[in-house]
Amino acid sequence: MLIRDAQGRRLVGREPPAGARVSVRAIKVDGVSVGSLELTPEAQMEGVDASFLQRQYRGLALAAAITIAAALVAAVVIGGRWSRPLRALQAVTRRIAQGDFSAPQALPGAVHTGAVEIALLVADVNAMALSLAALESARRAWIAEISHELRTPLAVLRGELESIEDGARQPTPSVIGSLREEVMQLTRLVDDLHLLSVADMGQMPCHMAPGDANAALQRMAGRFETRAQQMGLVVDIVPCAQPIATQWDYGRIEQLLGNLLENSLRYTHAPGRIRIRWQASATALTLTVEDSAPGVAAVHLPKLFEPLYRVDAARGRTGQQGSGLGLSIVQAIVRAHRGSVKASASELGGLAVTLVLPLQPQRLERRKER
């Protein structure tokens, strides 16, 4: 491109090569020609320039092809490394869904071939499978224990009734009383099992009412003093000095304390001691029920609140045992009051059960709902 003035002098651009085809256009201002514009077609590159450009094009095309091929290979390799553990994980989850909780044992070897996120996912699946296996084991043990507990009173009832039917025993008031006691024991067991099942669903009925926990606990604990003395045991009650205003279901609290004291009466050797003490803070009350020897081994302490769990028949007085549901019910009542419970060794030589109960559990529930 070349611009000239009206006299033909070059202003901008360079002269076209000799023999080149030039297209001239006039530049006019208000109809007056003030210059001209000369346009010359771009000459085709030849020789070294054309060869260089072709080599550049071929190099770029080859580099693009190699890059695409490398990307495809990398995608296949990386996809394979990630898909193998995912396929294994898919197979394992299917087996878990079918009830095979041992499947995750084959997974750890596949973890090292995948990404960190896949490894974490596999670890979560393993943890889930272990938890499901524990629940399944507990379910089977629960069914077996319930069957055993129901079989014993039913067998006694059947034997007594068959004896009466065969004429070996007469339906005297003492025999009828024995049958009634077995029926009551069976009823208590069924009621306790129903209470625990309702508590597991989070639907334990609790009717909260205001009251003085200090006076109520003294009254509840005092009912066991005479019976404890008859068994050669001393009951120490250590109350607070002032009233404690609470909003509890006092019927459930009495059931809770009764279960704890029954447990102590059943397992504490005479002469022995049972201590009941409590103290209150601004928001909660801490209640401890402890007894003297024999104690409970540390390995058993975390399991004491499991339904139907028993430590050892030798620990009981003359080998007597309960149903194994008392402490489970204690835990369910404590949870219904938004509290906590734990078992530990007592300084008296036996077992100590410590409860922490909020003074106003309904307030905690309202805060949680917000």
Buried (B, 14 or more C-beta within 10 A) or exposed (E): EBEBEEEEEEEEBEEBEEEEEEEEEEBEEEEEEEBBBBEBEEEEEEEEEEEEEEEEEEEEEEEEEEEEEEEEEEEEEEEEBBBBBBEBBEEBBEBBEEEEBEBBEEBEEBBEBBBEEBBEBBBEBBEBBEEEBEEEEEEEBBEEBBEEBBEBBEEBBEEBBEBBEEEEBEEEEEBEEBBEEBEEBBEEBEEBBEBBEBBEEEEBEBEBEEBBBBEBBBEBBEEBBEEBEEBEBBBEBEBBEEEBEBBBBBEBBBBBBBBBBBBBBBBBBEEBBBBBBBBBEEEBBBBBBBBBBBBBEEEBBEEBBBBBBBBEEEBBBEEEBBBBBBBBBBBBBBBBBBBBBBBBBBEBBBBBBBBBBBBBBBEBEEEEEE
